[in-house]
Amino acid sequence: MSDVDKNGLAEGRAANPTPRSRYLNPYFAGWILLGIVATILMMLGKKEVAWAFKLPREFHWNLRHQISDFIDWLVDTADLGLFTFYELTRSLAWIMDIPLDLATSLLSSGFLKGQGSDAIQITPPLSWIAIIALMVLLGRYARDWKLAALVGGCFLYLVIFGQWESAMVTLSSIAIAVPFGILGGLFLGILAYRWRTMQLIITPLLDLMQTVPIFAYLVPILVLFGFGPVAAMIATIFYAMPPMVR
């Protein structure tokens, strides 16, 4: 068939649409029907159709007691054979606390000997001058002197306004959480790329994780991993992992 014949055939199809295009789109019809039903319910009001405005209490799913019992079972009873679930989570928290303690010592508290109020500082943390200089060099390496000046100005702001100590505690947690998030996200991303089933499983989980605020992760994490900076770091890892996976 020549190009002229093909063009003529295409113009003929455009001029004479198929019978299917002459009828109302079923999705559009569904929206119209939904609008009609919603309008009727609004006109009837709460007195006539109360169930349409508030679901009866007997249909509510009250799962708080079941969830609480399940968490208690995990923490107090769950046994994995060689160790309990409680021992597993506390062991993971202890392992992650080692690099976190190192980063905190370098950036904030210094290296200490002893515990609590009896701790003695053996070596001080890195000077704020050294840290700012390092961040400026990293900004220059990553892009240019404009980024380096911006990073240096932001860190200098923390010094001037007396927020250096708390900022270094936060930076210590982020410095450890980011590599864990990158490695975990890279691993899951490769699995999802290689296996279609894995992609179908984790995609809705990623959507949920990116919707739930980070504070919602803290409640179960605090119960499972204990109170402390490690729990906040683990919550940060869970919150930062979905973008890396995608």
Secondary structure, DSSP 4 states (H G I P E B T S, - for coil): --HHHHHHHHHHHHHS--HHHHSPPHHHHHHHHHHHHHHHHHHHHHHH-GGGTS--GGG----HHHHHHHHHHHHHT-B-SSSBHHHHHHHHHHHHHHHHHHHHIIIII-EEESSGGG-EEEE----HHHHHHHHHHHHHHHT-HHHHHHHHHHHHHHHHTT-HHHHHHHHHHHHHHHHHHHHHHHHHHHHHHH-HHHHHHHHHHHHHHHHS-HHHHHHHHHHHH-SSHHHHHHHHHHHHHHHHH-
